[in-house]
Amino acid sequence: MTTSSAASYELFGRTENQFLSEPEPIRASLNDWGSEFSRGERQWAISHFELGVRYQGIEVSVQQRGLVDLRMNAELAEYWGRIDAGLPLDEGAQIPAQLSVDGFSARALRLGYLFTWDRGALTVGAAVLDAKHLVAGDLAGDIQVTNSSDYVFSAQVDYSYYRDVLFNRPIANEPVGMGWAGDLRAHWQLDESWLFSLKVDDIFARIRWEDAPYTIARGDSDIKPGDGSSLGSGIEGYRDVSQRLDPRYQIATVLSEGPWSAHLQGQYQFGYGFVGFGAGYRYASGLALKGLYWPKYKTIGVEAEYKGWRAALAADQLEWRKVQSLSFSLSYGY
């Protein structure tokens, strides 16, 4: 959107959301995490809302964002699901348990600059984060099956948090963090039919938390963590935490022939990469439609672009109770 002034102000904005749950449907994780685990190693949720203005290349915007990145070993996910479902266990089995989590929410103020040239554009930016809802740490141990219906869970936990979801420790004051994050967007029109683009979020990103609650505990229990029981001996206290955020990369290339186009896209985030491909068609009115397929998660996506607006939706299932991969976005001026 452009004002009537010769200087040309432009509004821009976006909302992007991405959810993935390998071990169980997203609905199950929201209602009762772990209740339908079967197999898988990753869960993540990314939410990003931004609204800003651009003037002679200078960008100023406000953001609201949240992120959760949870990783576990596949054996733990499979056995966790069997235990929760009350299925028979393999007597004498010893299952390794490795779990890590990083998460936060934040408001942010971002400054950026848009460089343009004949065949492309480059935008670089940096945001200051006012963060809440810290969760960061690790669990390491094993599950030792004593008989077909009983087990001992041995683990060591070291994590910081705004709310103690493992042992229900009462917290008087939630920690507040201050941080920063860089970003980059670029596209090149290599020739009349070939376009390449790159997007990177959370470059050199850090959040520093002062006096964050933490728990370090070690011991054995035949009760799964999460019910408020003690795992064993340990310490609780407050400490300063420096939380490093993994950068997230998106690349895309488009090959056009007349109104038709072929698309190849890739993402790398949270230590994991995957690729999608598809085709598109641009109408004389300027409306562009495309479909994408992401084989790793059997996800189908559709995107529409018209006069600066762009909308996208992708999912691996049509039934909400079965969906494990879901993303949707809406943007203007990007």
URWOSUL-V291676 format. One record per pair of residues at least 24 apart in sequence whose ideal C-beta (glycine too) atoms are under 10 Angstrom apart, sorted by the first residue. I is the first residue (numbers start at 1). J is the second residue. If there is no record, write none. Layout:
I;J / I;J
This chain:
1;53 / 1;308 / 1;332 / 1;333 / 2;54 / 2;308 / 2;333 / 3;53 / 3;55 / 5;55 / 7;55 / 7;56 / 8;54 / 8;55 / 8;56 / 9;53 / 9;54 / 9;55 / 9;56 / 10;52 / 10;53 / 10;54 / 10;55 / 10;56 / 10;59 / 10;114 / 10;308 / 10;332 / 10;333 / 11;51 / 11;52 / 11;53 / 11;54 / 11;61 / 11;308 / 11;332 / 11;333 / 12;50 / 12;51 / 12;52 / 12;53 / 12;54 / 12;59 / 12;61 / 12;114 / 12;308 / 12;331 / 12;332 / 12;333 / 12;334 / 13;49 / 13;50 / 13;51 / 13;52 / 13;53 / 13;61 / 13;62 / 13;330 / 13;331 / 13;332 / 13;333 / 13;334 / 14;48 / 14;49 / 14;50 / 14;51 / 14;52 / 14;61 / 14;63 / 14;310 / 14;329 / 14;330 / 14;331 / 14;332 / 14;333 / 14;334 / 15;47 / 15;48 / 15;49 / 15;50 / 15;51 / 15;64 / 15;328 / 15;329 / 15;330 / 15;331 / 16;46 / 16;47 / 16;48 / 16;49 / 16;50 / 16;65 / 16;201 / 16;312 / 16;327 / 16;328 / 16;329 / 16;330 / 16;331 / 16;334 / 17;45 / 17;46 / 17;47 / 17;48 / 17;49 / 17;66 / 17;326 / 17;327 / 17;328 / 17;329 / 17;330 / 18;44 / 18;45 / 18;46 / 18;47 / 18;48 / 18;67 / 18;248 / 18;267 / 18;269 / 18;314 / 18;325 / 18;326 / 18;327 / 18;328 / 18;329 / 19;43 / 19;44 / 19;45 / 19;46 / 19;47 / 19;68 / 19;315 / 19;323 / 19;324 / 19;325 / 19;326 / 19;327 / 19;328 / 20;44 / 20;45 / 20;46 / 20;269 / 20;270 / 20;272 / 20;274 / 20;296 / 20;297 / 20;299 / 20;316 / 20;324 / 20;325 / 20;326 / 20;327 / 21;45 / 21;70 / 21;323 / 21;324 / 21;325 / 21;326 / 22;71 / 22;72 / 22;74 / 22;77 / 22;296 / 22;297 / 22;324 / 22;325 / 23;70 / 23;72 / 23;74 / 23;76 / 23;77 / 23;78 / 23;80 / 23;81 / 23;324 / 24;77 / 24;80 / 24;81 / 24;84 / 24;324 / 25;316 / 25;317 / 25;319 / 25;320 / 25;321 / 25;322 / 25;323 / 25;324 / 26;315 / 26;317 / 26;320 / 26;321 / 26;322 / 26;323 / 26;324 / 26;325 / 26;326 / 27;319 / 27;320 / 27;321 / 27;322 / 27;323 / 27;324 / 28;321 / 28;322 / 28;324 / 29;70 / 29;324 / 32;84 / 33;70 / 33;165 / 33;226 / 34;77 / 34;80 / 34;81 / 34;83 / 34;84 / 34;224 / 34;226 / 35;80 / 35;81 / 35;84 / 35;85 / 36;81 / 36;84 / 36;85 / 36;321 / 37;72 / 37;76 / 37;77 / 37;78 / 37;79 / 37;80 / 37;81 / 37;82 / 37;83 / 37;84 / 37;85 / 38;77 / 38;78 / 38;80 / 38;81 / 38;82 / 38;85 / 39;74 / 39;75 / 39;77 / 39;78 / 39;81 / 40;72 / 40;74 / 40;77 / 40;78 / 40;81 / 40;324 / 41;70 / 41;71 / 41;72 / 41;73 / 41;74 / 41;75 / 41;76 / 41;77 / 41;98 / 41;272 / 42;69 / 42;70 / 42;71 / 42;72 / 42;74 / 42;77 / 42;270 / 42;271 / 42;272 / 43;68 / 43;69 / 43;70 / 43;71 / 43;72 / 43;77 / 43;101 / 43;270 / 43;324 / 44;68 / 44;69 / 44;70 / 44;71 / 44;102 / 44;103 / 44;248 / 44;269 / 44;270 / 44;272 / 45;69 / 45;70 / 45;103 / 45;326 / 46;201 / 46;248 / 46;269 / 46;270 / 46;327 / 47;105 / 48;108 / 48;201 / 48;329 / 49;330 / 50;108 / 50;110 / 50;127 / 50;331 / 50;334 / 51;332 / 52;109 / 52;110 / 52;111 / 52;112 / 52;125 / 52;333 / 53;333 / 54;112 / 54;113 / 54;114 / 54;123 / 54;333 / 56;113 / 56;114 / 57;112 / 57;113 / 57;114 / 57;115 / 57;116 / 57;121 / 57;123 / 58;111 / 58;112 / 58;113 / 58;114 / 59;110 / 59;111 / 59;112 / 59;113 / 59;114 / 59;123 / 59;124 / 59;125 / 59;333 / 60;109 / 60;110 / 60;111 / 60;112 / 60;125 / 61;108 / 61;109 / 61;110 / 61;111 / 61;112 / 61;125 / 61;127 / 62;107 / 62;108 / 62;109 / 62;110 / 62;127 / 63;106 / 63;107 / 63;108 / 63;109 / 63;110 / 63;127 / 63;128 / 63;129 / 63;181 / 64;105 / 64;106 / 64;107 / 64;108 / 65;104 / 65;105 / 65;106 / 65;107 / 65;108 / 65;127 / 65;129 / 65;131 / 65;181 / 65;201 / 65;202 / 66;103 / 66;104 / 66;105 / 66;106 / 66;131 / 66;132 / 66;133 / 67;102 / 67;103 / 67;104 / 67;105 / 67;106 / 67;133 / 67;201 / 67;202 / 67;245 / 67;246 / 67;248 / 67;270 / 68;101 / 68;102 / 68;103 / 68;104 / 68;105 / 68;133 / 68;135 / 69;100 / 69;101 / 69;102 / 69;103 / 69;135 / 69;136 / 69;245 / 69;246 / 69;248 / 69;269 / 69;270 / 69;271 / 70;99 / 70;100 / 70;101 / 70;102 / 70;103 / 70;135 / 70;270 / 71;98 / 71;99 / 71;100 / 71;101 / 71;102 / 71;138 / 71;270 / 71;271 / 71;272 / 72;97 / 72;98 / 72;99 / 72;100 / 72;101 / 72;139 / 73;97 / 73;98 / 73;99 / 73;140 / 75;142 / 75;143 / 76;139 / 76;141 / 76;142 / 76;143 / 79;142 / 79;143 / 79;145 / 79;151 / 80;143 / 80;224 / 82;143 / 82;145 / 82;151 / 83;143 / 83;145 / 83;149 / 83;151 / 83;153 / 83;224 / 84;224 / 86;149 / 87;148 / 87;149 / 88;145 / 88;147 / 88;148 / 88;149 / 89;143 / 89;145 / 89;146 / 89;147 / 89;148 / 89;149 / 89;150 / 89;151 / 90;145 / 90;147 / 90;148 / 91;145 / 91;146 / 91;147 / 91;148 / 91;149 / 91;150 / 91;151 / 92;144 / 92;145 / 92;146 / 92;147 / 93;142 / 93;143 / 93;144 / 93;145 / 93;146 / 93;151 / 94;142 / 94;143 / 94;144 / 94;145 / 94;151 / 94;152 / 94;154 / 95;141 / 95;142 / 95;143 / 95;144 / 95;145 / 95;151 / 95;153 / 96;140 / 96;141 / 96;142 / 96;143 / 97;139 / 97;140 / 97;141 / 97;142 / 97;143 / 97;153 / 97;154 / 97;155 / 97;225 / 98;138 / 98;139 / 98;140 / 98;141 / 98;142 / 98;155 / 99;137 / 99;138 / 99;139 / 99;140 / 99;141 / 99;155 / 99;157 / 99;159 / 99;225 / 100;136 / 100;137 / 100;138 / 100;139 / 100;140 / 100;159 / 101;135 / 101;136 / 101;137 / 101;138 / 101;139 / 101;159 / 101;161 / 101;165 / 102;134 / 102;135 / 102;136 / 102;137 / 102;207 / 102;243 / 102;244 / 102;245 / 102;246 / 102;270 / 103;133 / 103;134 / 103;135 / 103;136 / 103;161 / 103;162 / 103;243 / 104;129 / 104;131 / 104;132 / 104;133 / 104;134 / 104;135 / 104;136 / 104;162 / 104;175 / 104;177 / 104;179 / 104;207 / 104;209 / 104;243 / 104;245 / 105;129 / 105;130 / 105;131 / 105;132 / 105;133 / 105;134 / 105;162 / 106;130 / 106;131 / 106;132 / 106;133 / 106;177 / 106;178 / 106;179 / 106;181 / 106;207 / 107;131 / 107;132 / 108;179 / 108;180 / 108;181 / 110;181 / 110;182 / 110;183 / 112;182 / 112;183 / 112;184 / 112;185 / 114;185 / 115;186 / 117;188 / 117;189 / 118;189 / 119;187 / 119;188 / 119;189 / 119;190 / 119;191 / 119;195 / 120;186 / 120;187 / 120;188 / 120;189 / 120;190 / 120;195 / 120;196 / 120;197 / 121;185 / 121;186 / 121;187 / 121;188 / 121;189 / 121;197 / 122;184 / 122;185 / 122;186 / 122;187 / 122;188 / 122;198 / 123;183 / 123;184 / 123;185 / 123;186 / 123;187 / 123;199 / 123;334 / 124;182 / 124;183 / 124;184 / 124;185 / 124;186 / 124;200 / 124;203 / 125;181 / 125;182 / 125;183 / 125;184 / 125;185 / 125;201 / 125;203 / 126;180 / 126;181 / 126;182 / 126;183 / 126;203 / 126;204 / 126;205 / 127;179 / 127;180 / 127;181 / 127;182 / 127;183 / 127;201 / 127;202 / 127;205 / 128;178 / 128;179 / 128;180 / 128;181 / 129;177 / 129;178 / 129;179 / 129;180 / 129;181 / 129;205 / 129;206 / 129;207 / 129;208 / 129;245 / 130;176 / 130;177 / 130;178 / 130;179 / 130;207 / 131;162 / 131;175 / 131;176 / 131;177 / 131;178 / 131;179 / 131;207 / 131;208 / 131;209 / 131;243 / 132;162 / 132;174 / 132;175 / 132;176 / 132;177 / 132;209 / 133;161 / 133;162 / 133;163 / 133;174 / 133;175 / 133;177 / 134;159 / 134;160 / 134;161 / 134;162 / 134;163 / 134;174 / 134;175 / 134;176 / 134;177 / 134;207 / 134;209 / 134;212 / 134;213 / 134;214 / 134;241 / 134;243 / 135;159 / 135;160 / 135;161 / 135;162 / 135;163 / 135;164 / 135;165 / 135;212 / 135;243 / 136;160 / 136;161 / 136;207 / 136;209 / 136;212 / 136;214 / 136;241 / 136;242 / 136;243 / 136;244 / 137;161 / 137;166 / 137;214 / 137;215 / 137;216 / 137;241 / 139;166 / 139;217 / 139;225 / 139;231 / 140;218 / 141;218 / 141;219 / 141;220 / 141;221 / 141;225 / 141;231 / 143;224 / 144;220 / 144;222 / 146;222 / 150;222 / 151;221 / 151;222 / 151;224 / 152;220 / 152;221 / 152;222 / 152;223 / 153;219 / 153;220 / 153;221 / 153;222 / 153;223 / 153;224 / 153;225 / 153;231 / 154;218 / 154;219 / 154;220 / 154;221 / 154;231 / 154;232 / 155;217 / 155;218 / 155;219 / 155;220 / 155;221 / 155;225 / 155;231 / 155;232 / 156;216 / 156;217 / 156;218 / 156;219 / 156;231 / 156;232 / 156;234 / 157;214 / 157;215 / 157;216 / 157;217 / 157;218 / 157;219 / 157;225 / 157;231 / 157;232 / 157;234 / 158;214 / 158;215 / 158;216 / 158;217 / 158;218 / 158;234 / 159;212 / 159;213 / 159;214 / 159;215 / 159;216 / 159;217 / 159;241 / 160;209 / 160;212 / 160;213 / 160;214 / 160;215 / 160;238 / 160;239 / 160;240 / 160;241 / 160;243 / 161;212 / 161;213 / 161;214 / 161;215 / 161;241 / 162;209 / 162;212 / 162;213 / 163;213 / 164;213 / 164;214 / 164;215 / 164;228 / 164;236 / 165;225 / 165;226 / 165;228 / 166;215 / 166;217 / 166;225 / 166;226 / 166;227 / 166;228 / 166;229 / 166;230 / 166;231 / 167;215 / 167;217 / 167;225 / 167;226 / 167;227 / 167;228 / 167;229 / 167;230 / 167;231 / 167;234 / 167;236 / 168;226 / 168;227 / 168;228 / 168;229 / 169;213 / 169;214 / 169;215 / 169;228 / 169;236 / 170;213 / 171;212 / 171;213 / 171;238 / 172;213 / 173;211 / 173;213 / 173;238 / 174;212 / 174;213 / 175;209 / 175;210 / 175;211 / 175;212 / 175;213 / 175;214 / 175;238 / 175;239 / 175;240 / 175;241 / 176;209 / 176;210 / 176;211 / 176;212 / 177;206 / 177;207 / 177;208 / 177;209 / 177;210 / 177;212 / 177;241 / 177;242 / 177;243 / 178;206 / 178;207 / 178;208 / 178;209 / 178;210 / 179;205 / 179;206 / 179;207 / 179;208 / 179;209 / 179;242 / 179;243 / 179;244 / 179;245 / 180;204 / 180;205 / 180;206 / 180;207 / 180;208 / 180;245 / 181;205 / 181;206 / 181;207 / 181;245 / 181;247 / 182;247 / 183;247 / 183;248 / 184;247 / 184;249 / 185;250 / 185;334 / 187;252 / 187;254 / 188;253 / 189;254 / 190;253 / 190;255 / 192;256 / 193;254 / 193;255 / 193;256 / 193;257 / 193;258 / 193;261 / 194;253 / 194;254 / 194;255 / 194;256 / 195;252 / 195;253 / 195;254 / 195;255 / 195;256 / 195;261 / 195;263 / 196;251 / 196;252 / 196;253 / 196;254 / 197;250 / 197;251 / 197;252 / 197;253 / 197;254 / 197;265 / 198;249 / 198;250 / 198;251 / 198;252 / 198;253 / 199;248 / 199;249 / 199;250 / 199;251 / 199;252 / 199;267 / 199;334 / 200;247 / 200;248 / 200;249 / 200;250 / 200;251 / 200;268 / 201;245 / 201;246 / 201;247 / 201;248 / 201;249 / 201;250 / 201;269 / 202;244 / 202;245 / 202;246 / 202;247 / 202;248 / 202;249 / 202;269 / 203;245 / 203;247 / 203;248 / 203;249 / 204;244 / 204;245 / 204;247 / 205;243 / 205;244 / 205;245 / 205;246 / 205;247 / 205;248 / 206;242 / 206;243 / 206;244 / 206;245 / 207;241 / 207;242 / 207;243 / 207;244 / 207;245 / 208;240 / 208;241 / 208;242 / 208;243 / 209;238 / 209;239 / 209;240 / 209;241 / 209;242 / 209;243 / 210;238 / 210;239 / 210;240 / 210;241 / 211;237 / 211;238 / 211;239 / 211;240 / 211;241 / 212;237 / 212;238 / 212;239 / 212;240 / 212;241 / 212;243 / 213;237 / 213;238 / 213;239 / 213;241 / 214;238 / 214;239 / 214;241 / 246;270 / 246;271 / 246;272 / 249;273 / 251;275 / 252;276 / 252;292 / 254;280 / 254;290 / 256;280 / 256;282 / 258;282 / 259;283 / 259;284 / 259;288 / 261;288 / 261;290 / 262;290 / 263;290 / 263;291 / 263;292 / 263;303 / 264;292 / 265;292 / 265;294 / 265;301 / 266;294 / 267;294 / 267;296 / 272;296 / 274;299 / 276;300 / 276;301 / 276;314 / 278;302 / 278;303 / 280;304 / 280;305 / 294;325 / 294;327 / 296;325 / 297;324 / 297;325 / 297;326 / 298;324 / 298;325 / 299;323 / 299;324 / 299;325 / 299;326 / 299;327 / 300;325 / 301;325 / 301;327 / 301;328 / 303;329 / 305;331 / 307;332 / 308;332 / 308;333 / 308;334 / 309;333 / 309;334 / 310;334
